[in-house]
Each structure stands twice: as structure tokens, then as C-alpha cells.
């Protein structure tokens, strides 16, 4: 192939990178107010985003309740009624599928896939005045992820304002503003989740609470769970607790007593240290459960396999209930690492960058290779 034949391909690759990095939705997901009784088939309808378009659907019910569901609407309610995002296809990485991840839920009542038995090996829910945090350990292979994938962040922002997954919606009936009414569902506009390295965490903020954008910020994707959702989840322990609000992500008080805000550097800059160590806010009134108390519906489904997802054998009926009882936590817990484990004051980047960065790197690599070929001719 001549250098002149290659030039159009180089121009296409470079122009695609530029358009992908510059595009931002004129009607971003985080600004959309979508009442639970007015959910559209798809919430994101942009057609000019170079990254693509929403492939999931947001109207989910008993007709979509199976292990091949592409439901892009999920819930975080109580310890026995919550969901997380995971890839729709077996043996996937988060970097490849972040735009298309689907809801996996503990209950078979939301029109989603059900979390398979054995997938969650430790779990902690922390209810604070302003947000609900879920975290734990996971056998990520049972949720369609490649064994060893470091994963990354899924959030209501996304690199282009479309969210990851694109058009993902979250609702809750457990915020203080719900007044204990499980029949009400409030939209969560600010949320972020991490999954990878056999750990997960997620935080959904009450829109009527204190600083939902700051508490559920989505600009610290390289710092993982330790900084974005501090917790004490431990493998083999399943519990629901009350807790205090964390300090907004990135905000810290230095040794000099001055409050500062850490800014995460560009993807091209390595993070060798973070100026503060994240701490877990006070936790109290923990209630422990057996895993079967929280994931009974998972017994009715099979995990994914190379030949595709298995259909659920149960049918959607009833509604989720809140955990019962109060008391002190039993046992000693320890903090788990995030999807991008930060260790002690340092941070490592997840294997997959966000979609825009991943796209830029792939096309950039092609462009560099083509230019190198041109130089040789």
C-alpha cells in the first residue's frame, strides 16, 4: 500500500479521536429529571455522539426479567434489594463495555438480570444522611468480567455527558426524603460505581441531600473505591450499617489546617502519590446477615458462560423489603481495595481508561503506525 493510499486512513483516525474527545452532550444525563412513572424507552437520544448511542433500554419489567436483559435502569434500596453494573457479554472488560453495561440486581422484581449465586462474596451497605454506599468483594467472572480485569468507574457523567452506561438510570426508595415509604422511588442523578479486581463499590446520592455532586463526584476515576467510596467491606461478611457522610471526594485538610482540593491529573500523567489518605467515616448500628438472606433470588439463575447468558427460572413478583432488626456489628472488619486500588496514599490507574481515552489510544496507535510506514517509504 502506498503512502498516498494510507493518508486518508491517517486523517480519518485522527479526526475521529478529535471528535470523540471534543463531543459533549447538549442534554447530559446528569441534568435529566426522569420521574419513576415517566421513564422513556431510552433516556439518551443523542444521535451525533462519535462514541455511539444508548444500546440498553430503560423501561424494564417482568417481560425483560431474564439473564439476557439489557436493562439500563437499576435500584439501590436496602441490603436485600440493590443492583450493580456489569458487562452484558461473557469474558468482557469494563474498558470495552463501559458504555453498554447492564443492571444485575439482588431481587428478581426489577426487570433486570439477577446477581448469580456466589457472585457476591462479601457485602456492606452504609446508609448516611446524604447517600447510600454499597461495597464488597465479588467473583467477577460470574458477572461476565475477565478474571483479573482491574475494571474502572461507571458513573452518571461519562466522558461525553452520556453516562456509563450510556443512559443509565438509578432510583432509590430508601433516602431520608422517602420517609420510609418503600412504594416511592426517587431518581438518583449523581452516582458512581467501581468494579474490578474482584471488588466493587457504589455510591448514590440523595438529590435533596447535602452536596450530591460533591459527594458523588465522578472526576476521580483513577482513585478507586478507597477514595470515592470509603468502606470496611470484608469477604465473608454481609452487613448493613448507618454512617456519617464522608468529606467530598478530593477535599482534605492538610497538616497546616488549610482545606484544599486535590485535582486528578490527565490520563497521560502517572499518579505517583495523593496528598491525603482517605479515611472511612464513622459507622454504627451494623446488622449482619447470612448471604442467603440477601441473595435468595440468585439461587434461581445460572451464571453466564461462553455460550451466552442463562435465562432466569423465577418470575417477577412482589417487592423488595428492608433489612430487619438493629444491633452491633459482629466480627472485625477491614477495608477492601477499590477497583483501582490506591494502597496507602498512592493510586494506580485501572487497566482500561475511560471510553474516550481508550478510543483515542487505539486510533492514536493506528495513526502512529501508519505514519511510521509512511516515513519508511
Buried (B, 14 or more C-beta within 10 A) or exposed (E): EEBEEBEEEBEEBBEBBEBBBEBEBEEBBBEBEBEBEEBBEBBBEBEEBBBBBBBBBBBBEEEBBBBBBBBBBBBBBBBBBBBBBBBBBBBBBBBBBBBBBBBBBBBBBBBBBBBBBBBBBBBBBBBBEBBBBBBBBBBBBBBBBBEEBBBBBBBBBBBBBBBBBBBBBBBBBBBEEBEEEBEBBBBBBBBBBBBBBBBBBBBBBBBEBBBBBBBBBBBBBBBBBBBBBBBBBBBEBBBBBBBBBBBBBBBBEEEEEEEEEBEBEEBEEEBEEBEBEBEBBEBEEBBBBEBEEBBBBBEBBBBBEEEEBBEBEBEBEEEBEBBEEEEEBEEEBEBBBBBBBBEEEEBBBBBBBBBBBBBBBEBBEBBEEBBEBBEEE
